[in-house]
């Protein structure tokens, strides 16, 4: 079964505002997750600079032996990325769904402060559903 | 996977949850009325409405981008068209038109024929300086600021003040480049 290991959301200045892990693999403590987030933020920025083509919007997919990392950056600069089993499909679509959930349940929450860590229960609930639904779809194939 | 095609304002408007128009109009009316009571000065109310709109705009832009699948606009002209045709339709259910471009393409007018905020409103003599819909200009300013465009949005025509349409002037002040400050040693 294709599995999602973890999900990160980083704000436009590179701060980790949301982290959640979903499996036994790749579980990290708070310090490590912060490290991964800021590393990714910097690498993403550097990749834009190094790219031979103009108008490059940064790394979208990093493939390693033991995991894939899919990244989506919104036009406002917030980055969403999932770490998953190698070869997991439909991650771009999942990231889009997560972006929509973020706009609905985080940004519309009047008590959420912009750029701050996300602590919204409704977001958690809907996110879990979206990720499970995605697993079900993948299982059904 | 190819990026999803941009959706039309109509399609998004049909798919999002909506509230009763009257509830919306009356709620906005109640807010403006309360602000007038609290702040007393019409000028202060204009400022407060603009600030409230700005706070909405900086959050609303992400929903707009997420649901419309609009990608980066080539120039400010495209941006204005997208606001008028997709943005207004998606959030207010009305379409606007873009006119009065200046020569260098940094200033234009968005004209609204229909405005759901003002359905039952008549401005009394005591509130003549009030820009009743000033929240809208704030929303546009806030939303564009989040996609690195500093703008100035002002009302040119307002039916409540005796004009024949609602006209918002959007002026692009500067485009803030998205690059990171690489020269840390300076």
Interface residues (C-beta under 8 A of the other chain):
Chain A: X45 X49 X74 X75 X76 X77 X78 X92 X93 X96 X99 X100 X102 X103 X104 X107 X108 X114
Chain B: X1 X4 X58 X59 X60 X61 X62 X63 X65 X66 X67 X71 X72 X146 X147 X178 X180 X182
